[in-house]
Amino acid sequence: MPLPQEAPLYSPAYSRLSSVDLRRKLWLFGLMNQGRIVQVLGDLANLALRWGLPIQGLVRATIFRQFCGGENLHQCTRTIEELASSSIGSIPDYSVEGQDSEQAMDRCLQTLLEGLAFAARNPHTPLFVFKVSGLVSSTALHQLAEGRPLNTVVQEQARRGRERVDTLLQKAHELQCSIMVDAEESWIQDPIDQWTMEAMSRYNIDKPIVINTLQMYRWDRLDYLKQALQLADEQGFVPAFKVVRGAYMEKERERARSMAYPDPIQPTKAATDRDFNEATQLLLQHPKAFLCLGTHNRPSCVLASVQMNDLGWAPNNPRILYAQLLGMSDRLTGELADAGYRVAKYLPYGPVKEVLPYLLRRAKENSSAAGEISREYAQLLLEQKRRRNLNAANQTNSADA
Ligand SMILES: Cc1cc2nc3c(=O)[nH]c(=O)nc-3n(C[C@H](O)[C@H](O)[C@H](O)COP(=O)(O)OP(=O)(O)OC[C@H]3O[C@@H](n4cnc5c(N)ncnc54)[C@H](O)[C@@H]3O)c2cc1C
């Protein structure tokens, strides 16, 4: 059965929370709901870290605990098992960002190889995920994307970066563990797409080992997907994509404006939604494609579930995976899992200090009234109200008795 059009008012994902956890989440999401406070606290946290002030304990007990599985994969095991007990998978996501030295990227590759081996062994981790910018110098990616001739230093950075990416993808193939490549800013995305698609054609012979990501807030992505599906048909490989709306809209628009080139982002949210749903449909209708639906948007998940039903697919068809971020949209994840759909949480991990940029992005992102933080906060307030009403009703009943 597809998901119902209307979400149930109350969700077991929230009623299962202990009162201490509910209070903790209400406090945190209430705070994050204040855009201005988030901005100020984010700036303060960055300064404190730069000055070496000991704020890691505070970060660990608050925002890290909400959005990350742990500082390493061993610490994530408890969260992976807790999620698995509700039929929810985990996608380990090493969330260290902005390290650009060759040594740091060599270390990142080692950590990713360990993570991949962990994911391949664990029955509750259907996929592994990574960002190419963690393995390749941003200068090299940028210049490759622009098609500029590279000087010898950048050429060497590009060669070493490509080698790291190939090592990881080849290992995924050896372990037969699916690996997803996150999409990044448009000005570095072309080499990421090119390398990922080449690996897809090499390794996706009979199953989706390498999975690329499409940001449907870009107006050129639907055509890109059509071309990729045609290539897959001609060459006989399994096309595999995660479809998302896209995380860097303000940054993309601002850069396009300041450098006076055409805005790569759709003119409206409705246009992004339309292309997101169309890409979903194209992938579902393809005879072999794999689709990961990376979204917190319930109507898009309902639509995909209706299309699956129309195609006669069981909810647990292995060709589709729904995914949300840890600590976000637990209600939707719970609803999908309870209805029998394959669903997983991105499980960010890494040392507190190094995942802070990821965490601050999470907190700042959508702290506006229509954002995800507000949606989550509203849901928590609803659960608080439900519990208060229940208590009041119980007290009335015992007074009557
Ligand atoms: C599992 C998972 C994996 C992800 N992986 C990636 C990734 O690899 N790369 C990446 O960039 N992001 C990634 N994201 C983030 C994603 O792209 C979105 O930023 C986020 O999920 C919000 O979109 P939504 O579909 O959940 O919700 P919605 O609230 O329905 O959509 C919000 C999104 O709509 C778009 N939008 C909003 N306003 C406008 C407007 N005026 N005009 C045009 N478009 C607009 C923006 O993309 C915005 O983020 C991932 C998200 C999830 C859940």
The ligand as a MOL file (V3000), in Angstrom:
LIG
                    3D

  0  0  0     0  0            999 V3000
M  V30 BEGIN CTAB
M  V30 COUNTS 53 58 0 0 0
M  V30 BEGIN ATOM
M  V30 1 C 19.7390 11.4630 2.6690 0
M  V30 2 C 20.0670 12.8160 2.1170 0
M  V30 3 C 21.1890 12.9780 1.3280 0
M  V30 4 C 21.5180 14.2360 0.8060 0
M  V30 5 N 22.5940 14.3840 -0.0200 0
M  V30 6 C 22.8540 15.5830 -0.6090 0
M  V30 7 C 23.8920 15.7480 -1.5720 0
M  V30 8 O 24.6050 14.7990 -1.9070 0
M  V30 9 N 24.0780 16.9760 -2.1190 0
M  V30 10 C 23.2880 18.0620 -1.8040 0
M  V30 11 O 23.4710 19.1470 -2.3570 0
M  V30 12 N 22.2890 17.9350 -0.8800 0
M  V30 13 C 22.0630 16.7370 -0.2860 0
M  V30 14 N 21.0340 16.6160 0.6210 0
M  V30 15 C 20.2920 17.8300 1.0740 0
M  V30 16 C 19.1440 18.1160 0.1120 0
M  V30 17 O 19.6640 18.5070 -1.1330 0
M  V30 18 C 18.2150 19.2490 0.6060 0
M  V30 19 O 18.9680 20.4210 0.8710 0
M  V30 20 C 17.4330 18.9540 1.8460 0
M  V30 21 O 17.1340 17.5990 1.9760 0
M  V30 22 C 16.1010 19.7500 1.8030 0
M  V30 23 O 15.3190 19.3120 0.6980 0
M  V30 24 P 14.0450 18.3520 0.8970 0
M  V30 25 O 13.7470 17.6570 -0.3640 0
M  V30 26 O 14.3600 17.4550 2.0450 0
M  V30 27 O 12.8960 19.3120 1.4330 0
M  V30 28 P 12.1010 20.5850 0.8950 0
M  V30 29 O 11.8890 21.4170 2.1110 0
M  V30 30 O 10.8990 20.1810 0.1310 0
M  V30 31 O 13.0480 21.3540 -0.0830 0
M  V30 32 C 13.9350 22.3660 0.2930 0
M  V30 33 C 14.8720 22.5010 -0.8900 0
M  V30 34 O 14.1670 22.9920 -2.0430 0
M  V30 35 C 15.0310 23.7920 -2.8290 0
M  V30 36 N 14.4640 25.1640 -2.8660 0
M  V30 37 C 13.9890 25.8950 -1.8100 0
M  V30 38 N 13.5840 27.1170 -2.2120 0
M  V30 39 C 13.7960 27.1890 -3.5570 0
M  V30 40 C 13.6110 28.2070 -4.5230 0
M  V30 41 N 13.0960 29.4020 -4.2070 0
M  V30 42 N 13.9490 27.9380 -5.8030 0
M  V30 43 C 14.4720 26.7270 -6.1520 0
M  V30 44 N 14.6710 25.7160 -5.2760 0
M  V30 45 C 14.3530 25.9420 -3.9980 0
M  V30 46 C 16.3810 23.7890 -2.1280 0
M  V30 47 O 17.1350 22.7390 -2.6900 0
M  V30 48 C 16.0220 23.4670 -0.6850 0
M  V30 49 O 17.0890 22.8480 0.0250 0
M  V30 50 C 20.6900 15.3700 1.1350 0
M  V30 51 C 19.5600 15.1920 1.9250 0
M  V30 52 C 19.2270 13.9410 2.4100 0
M  V30 53 C 17.9950 13.7920 3.2450 0
M  V30 END ATOM
M  V30 BEGIN BOND
M  V30 1 1 1 2
M  V30 2 1 2 3
M  V30 3 2 2 52
M  V30 4 2 3 4
M  V30 5 1 4 5
M  V30 6 1 4 50
M  V30 7 2 5 6
M  V30 8 1 6 7
M  V30 9 1 6 13
M  V30 10 2 7 8
M  V30 11 1 7 9
M  V30 12 1 9 10
M  V30 13 2 10 11
M  V30 14 1 10 12
M  V30 15 2 12 13
M  V30 16 1 13 14
M  V30 17 1 14 15
M  V30 18 1 14 50
M  V30 19 1 15 16
M  V30 20 1 16 17
M  V30 21 1 16 18
M  V30 22 1 18 19
M  V30 23 1 18 20
M  V30 24 1 20 21
M  V30 25 1 20 22
M  V30 26 1 22 23
M  V30 27 1 23 24
M  V30 28 2 24 25
M  V30 29 1 24 26
M  V30 30 1 24 27
M  V30 31 1 27 28
M  V30 32 2 28 29
M  V30 33 1 28 30
M  V30 34 1 28 31
M  V30 35 1 31 32
M  V30 36 1 32 33
M  V30 37 1 33 34
M  V30 38 1 33 48
M  V30 39 1 34 35
M  V30 40 1 35 36
M  V30 41 1 35 46
M  V30 42 1 36 37
M  V30 43 1 36 45
M  V30 44 2 37 38
M  V30 45 1 38 39
M  V30 46 1 39 40
M  V30 47 2 39 45
M  V30 48 1 40 41
M  V30 49 2 40 42
M  V30 50 1 42 43
M  V30 51 2 43 44
M  V30 52 1 44 45
M  V30 53 1 46 47
M  V30 54 1 46 48
M  V30 55 1 48 49
M  V30 56 2 50 51
M  V30 57 1 51 52
M  V30 58 1 52 53
M  V30 END BOND
M  V30 END CTAB
M  END
